[in-house]
Amino acid sequence: MQALALKPIRYKGNTHLPDMDGKVHIPLRGGCVYYIRYIRSDLKLHLPNECFILHERFKYSYVVAEVNIENHCLNIPKNHEIVQTFPYLITAIDW
C-alpha cells in the first residue's frame, strides 16, 4: 500500500506523519470507523454528509458511533450495549 511507504518525520522529539497533500488515498473495504460526538438537546448525531436522530437517553452525552463497513450499519452503544442501529450503506470509503 502506498501509504505504508511514507516514512514518519522526527521533529523536536516527536514523530509526525508526512503531509500527504491529498495525493494518497486509503480505501476502506472492511472493518469499522469510530466517531466520538457530543449529542445536544436536538438529539442529532452529525457525521460527514449525514445526520441521525438518536434516542432521548443520549441527550447531553458523548457517544461513540461505530460505522461497520462490512455490515453496512451504524451502531450506537451505551454502557457496552448496542442501543440504536441505523442502516449505513457504503461501498467503500476512499480518503
Biotite code that builds the C-alpha atoms (Angstrom):
import biotite.structure as struc

atoms = struc.array([
    struc.Atom([0.000, 0.000, 0.000], chain_id="A", res_id=1, res_name="MET", atom_name="CA", element="C"),
    struc.Atom([1.308, 3.432, -0.908], chain_id="A", res_id=2, res_name="GLN", atom_name="CA", element="C"),
    struc.Atom([0.536, 4.994, 2.490], chain_id="A", res_id=3, res_name="ALA", atom_name="CA", element="C"),
    struc.Atom([2.758, 2.472, 4.269], chain_id="A", res_id=4, res_name="LEU", atom_name="CA", element="C"),
    struc.Atom([5.735, 3.516, 2.144], chain_id="A", res_id=5, res_name="ALA", atom_name="CA", element="C"),
    struc.Atom([5.715, 7.033, 3.667], chain_id="A", res_id=6, res_name="LEU", atom_name="CA", element="C"),
    struc.Atom([8.315, 7.464, 6.391], chain_id="A", res_id=7, res_name="LYS", atom_name="CA", element="C"),
    struc.Atom([7.479, 9.347, 9.584], chain_id="A", res_id=8, res_name="PRO", atom_name="CA", element="C"),
    struc.Atom([9.258, 12.620, 10.331], chain_id="A", res_id=9, res_name="ILE", atom_name="CA", element="C"),
    struc.Atom([11.011, 13.233, 13.677], chain_id="A", res_id=10, res_name="ARG", atom_name="CA", element="C"),
    struc.Atom([10.851, 16.825, 14.921], chain_id="A", res_id=11, res_name="TYR", atom_name="CA", element="C"),
    struc.Atom([11.818, 18.010, 18.419], chain_id="A", res_id=12, res_name="LYS", atom_name="CA", element="C"),
    struc.Atom([11.496, 14.508, 19.824], chain_id="A", res_id=13, res_name="GLY", atom_name="CA", element="C"),
    struc.Atom([8.020, 13.919, 18.341], chain_id="A", res_id=14, res_name="ASN", atom_name="CA", element="C"),
    struc.Atom([7.074, 11.649, 15.462], chain_id="A", res_id=15, res_name="THR", atom_name="CA", element="C"),
    struc.Atom([4.823, 13.087, 12.746], chain_id="A", res_id=16, res_name="HIS", atom_name="CA", element="C"),
    struc.Atom([3.310, 11.575, 9.635], chain_id="A", res_id=17, res_name="LEU", atom_name="CA", element="C"),
    struc.Atom([4.323, 13.370, 6.444], chain_id="A", res_id=18, res_name="PRO", atom_name="CA", element="C"),
    struc.Atom([1.825, 15.649, 4.714], chain_id="A", res_id=19, res_name="ASP", atom_name="CA", element="C"),
    struc.Atom([0.042, 13.609, 2.063], chain_id="A", res_id=20, res_name="MET", atom_name="CA", element="C"),
    struc.Atom([-1.383, 16.648, 0.198], chain_id="A", res_id=21, res_name="ASP", atom_name="CA", element="C"),
    struc.Atom([-4.489, 14.665, -0.776], chain_id="A", res_id=22, res_name="GLY", atom_name="CA", element="C"),
    struc.Atom([-2.429, 12.532, -3.162], chain_id="A", res_id=23, res_name="LYS", atom_name="CA", element="C"),
    struc.Atom([-2.569, 9.322, -1.142], chain_id="A", res_id=24, res_name="VAL", atom_name="CA", element="C"),
    struc.Atom([-5.945, 7.610, -0.845], chain_id="A", res_id=25, res_name="HIS", atom_name="CA", element="C"),
    struc.Atom([-6.580, 4.937, 1.762], chain_id="A", res_id=26, res_name="ILE", atom_name="CA", element="C"),
    struc.Atom([-9.518, 2.753, 0.651], chain_id="A", res_id=27, res_name="PRO", atom_name="CA", element="C"),
    struc.Atom([-11.526, 1.119, 3.435], chain_id="A", res_id=28, res_name="LEU", atom_name="CA", element="C"),
    struc.Atom([-13.282, -2.049, 2.356], chain_id="A", res_id=29, res_name="ARG", atom_name="CA", element="C"),
    struc.Atom([-13.698, -3.692, 5.735], chain_id="A", res_id=30, res_name="GLY", atom_name="CA", element="C"),
    struc.Atom([-13.545, -3.031, 9.444], chain_id="A", res_id=31, res_name="GLY", atom_name="CA", element="C"),
    struc.Atom([-15.006, -0.166, 11.450], chain_id="A", res_id=32, res_name="CYS", atom_name="CA", element="C"),
    struc.Atom([-14.698, 3.608, 11.643], chain_id="A", res_id=33, res_name="VAL", atom_name="CA", element="C"),
    struc.Atom([-15.384, 5.271, 15.001], chain_id="A", res_id=34, res_name="TYR", atom_name="CA", element="C"),
    struc.Atom([-16.691, 8.792, 15.601], chain_id="A", res_id=35, res_name="TYR", atom_name="CA", element="C"),
    struc.Atom([-16.891, 10.431, 19.014], chain_id="A", res_id=36, res_name="ILE", atom_name="CA", element="C"),
    struc.Atom([-19.592, 13.091, 19.146], chain_id="A", res_id=37, res_name="ARG", atom_name="CA", element="C"),
    struc.Atom([-21.412, 15.148, 21.773], chain_id="A", res_id=38, res_name="TYR", atom_name="CA", element="C"),
    struc.Atom([-25.208, 14.934, 21.497], chain_id="A", res_id=39, res_name="ILE", atom_name="CA", element="C"),
    struc.Atom([-27.084, 18.140, 22.310], chain_id="A", res_id=40, res_name="ARG", atom_name="CA", element="C"),
    struc.Atom([-30.768, 18.729, 23.069], chain_id="A", res_id=41, res_name="SER", atom_name="CA", element="C"),
    struc.Atom([-31.713, 18.326, 19.379], chain_id="A", res_id=42, res_name="ASP", atom_name="CA", element="C"),
    struc.Atom([-30.509, 14.665, 19.617], chain_id="A", res_id=43, res_name="LEU", atom_name="CA", element="C"),
    struc.Atom([-28.669, 14.911, 16.282], chain_id="A", res_id=44, res_name="LYS", atom_name="CA", element="C"),
    struc.Atom([-25.588, 12.851, 15.559], chain_id="A", res_id=45, res_name="LEU", atom_name="CA", element="C"),
    struc.Atom([-23.637, 14.663, 12.863], chain_id="A", res_id=46, res_name="HIS", atom_name="CA", element="C"),
    struc.Atom([-21.384, 12.506, 10.693], chain_id="A", res_id=47, res_name="LEU", atom_name="CA", element="C"),
    struc.Atom([-19.718, 13.546, 7.435], chain_id="A", res_id=48, res_name="PRO", atom_name="CA", element="C"),
    struc.Atom([-22.514, 14.232, 4.909], chain_id="A", res_id=49, res_name="ASN", atom_name="CA", element="C"),
    struc.Atom([-25.237, 12.750, 7.157], chain_id="A", res_id=50, res_name="GLU", atom_name="CA", element="C"),
    struc.Atom([-27.236, 13.416, 10.310], chain_id="A", res_id=51, res_name="CYS", atom_name="CA", element="C"),
    struc.Atom([-29.067, 10.893, 12.525], chain_id="A", res_id=52, res_name="PHE", atom_name="CA", element="C"),
    struc.Atom([-31.659, 11.454, 15.281], chain_id="A", res_id=53, res_name="ILE", atom_name="CA", element="C"),
    struc.Atom([-30.868, 9.470, 18.441], chain_id="A", res_id=54, res_name="LEU", atom_name="CA", element="C"),
    struc.Atom([-32.910, 8.309, 21.441], chain_id="A", res_id=55, res_name="HIS", atom_name="CA", element="C"),
    struc.Atom([-33.631, 10.722, 24.267], chain_id="A", res_id=56, res_name="GLU", atom_name="CA", element="C"),
    struc.Atom([-31.266, 8.821, 26.574], chain_id="A", res_id=57, res_name="ARG", atom_name="CA", element="C"),
    struc.Atom([-28.268, 10.170, 24.620], chain_id="A", res_id=58, res_name="PHE", atom_name="CA", element="C"),
    struc.Atom([-29.135, 13.826, 25.282], chain_id="A", res_id=59, res_name="LYS", atom_name="CA", element="C"),
    struc.Atom([-26.200, 15.837, 26.677], chain_id="A", res_id=60, res_name="TYR", atom_name="CA", element="C"),
    struc.Atom([-23.754, 12.950, 26.486], chain_id="A", res_id=61, res_name="SER", atom_name="CA", element="C"),
    struc.Atom([-20.868, 11.751, 24.358], chain_id="A", res_id=62, res_name="TYR", atom_name="CA", element="C"),
    struc.Atom([-21.410, 8.762, 22.084], chain_id="A", res_id=63, res_name="VAL", atom_name="CA", element="C"),
    struc.Atom([-19.004, 6.537, 20.210], chain_id="A", res_id=64, res_name="VAL", atom_name="CA", element="C"),
    struc.Atom([-20.640, 5.881, 16.851], chain_id="A", res_id=65, res_name="ALA", atom_name="CA", element="C"),
    struc.Atom([-19.345, 2.768, 15.096], chain_id="A", res_id=66, res_name="GLU", atom_name="CA", element="C"),
    struc.Atom([-19.681, 2.527, 11.320], chain_id="A", res_id=67, res_name="VAL", atom_name="CA", element="C"),
    struc.Atom([-19.320, -1.131, 10.361], chain_id="A", res_id=68, res_name="ASN", atom_name="CA", element="C"),
    struc.Atom([-18.237, -1.124, 6.728], chain_id="A", res_id=69, res_name="ILE", atom_name="CA", element="C"),
    struc.Atom([-18.786, -4.838, 6.105], chain_id="A", res_id=70, res_name="GLU", atom_name="CA", element="C"),
    struc.Atom([-22.308, -4.961, 7.618], chain_id="A", res_id=71, res_name="ASN", atom_name="CA", element="C"),
    struc.Atom([-23.333, -1.509, 6.289], chain_id="A", res_id=72, res_name="HIS", atom_name="CA", element="C"),
    struc.Atom([-24.638, -0.342, 9.627], chain_id="A", res_id=73, res_name="CYS", atom_name="CA", element="C"),
    struc.Atom([-24.124, 2.416, 12.176], chain_id="A", res_id=74, res_name="LEU", atom_name="CA", element="C"),
    struc.Atom([-24.173, 1.206, 15.785], chain_id="A", res_id=75, res_name="ASN", atom_name="CA", element="C"),
    struc.Atom([-24.649, 3.485, 18.785], chain_id="A", res_id=76, res_name="ILE", atom_name="CA", element="C"),
    struc.Atom([-23.707, 1.733, 22.046], chain_id="A", res_id=77, res_name="PRO", atom_name="CA", element="C"),
    struc.Atom([-24.204, 2.833, 25.634], chain_id="A", res_id=78, res_name="LYS", atom_name="CA", element="C"),
    struc.Atom([-22.640, 1.010, 28.592], chain_id="A", res_id=79, res_name="ASN", atom_name="CA", element="C"),
    struc.Atom([-21.135, -1.625, 26.242], chain_id="A", res_id=80, res_name="HIS", atom_name="CA", element="C"),
    struc.Atom([-24.572, -2.497, 24.814], chain_id="A", res_id=81, res_name="GLU", atom_name="CA", element="C"),
    struc.Atom([-25.815, -1.522, 21.350], chain_id="A", res_id=82, res_name="ILE", atom_name="CA", element="C"),
    struc.Atom([-28.848, 0.692, 21.921], chain_id="A", res_id=83, res_name="VAL", atom_name="CA", element="C"),
    struc.Atom([-29.564, 2.008, 18.439], chain_id="A", res_id=84, res_name="GLN", atom_name="CA", element="C"),
    struc.Atom([-28.685, 0.861, 14.918], chain_id="A", res_id=85, res_name="THR", atom_name="CA", element="C"),
    struc.Atom([-29.110, 2.562, 11.550], chain_id="A", res_id=86, res_name="PHE", atom_name="CA", element="C"),
    struc.Atom([-28.502, 1.281, 8.015], chain_id="A", res_id=87, res_name="PRO", atom_name="CA", element="C"),
    struc.Atom([-25.376, 2.937, 6.622], chain_id="A", res_id=88, res_name="TYR", atom_name="CA", element="C"),
    struc.Atom([-24.916, 1.901, 3.001], chain_id="A", res_id=89, res_name="LEU", atom_name="CA", element="C"),
    struc.Atom([-21.430, 2.451, 1.631], chain_id="A", res_id=90, res_name="ILE", atom_name="CA", element="C"),
    struc.Atom([-19.421, 0.512, -0.920], chain_id="A", res_id=91, res_name="THR", atom_name="CA", element="C"),
    struc.Atom([-16.004, 1.828, 0.105], chain_id="A", res_id=92, res_name="ALA", atom_name="CA", element="C"),
    struc.Atom([-14.606, 4.899, 1.809], chain_id="A", res_id=93, res_name="ILE", atom_name="CA", element="C"),
    struc.Atom([-11.788, 6.463, -0.140], chain_id="A", res_id=94, res_name="ASP", atom_name="CA", element="C"),
    struc.Atom([-9.871, 9.169, 1.720], chain_id="A", res_id=95, res_name="TRP", atom_name="CA", element="C"),
])
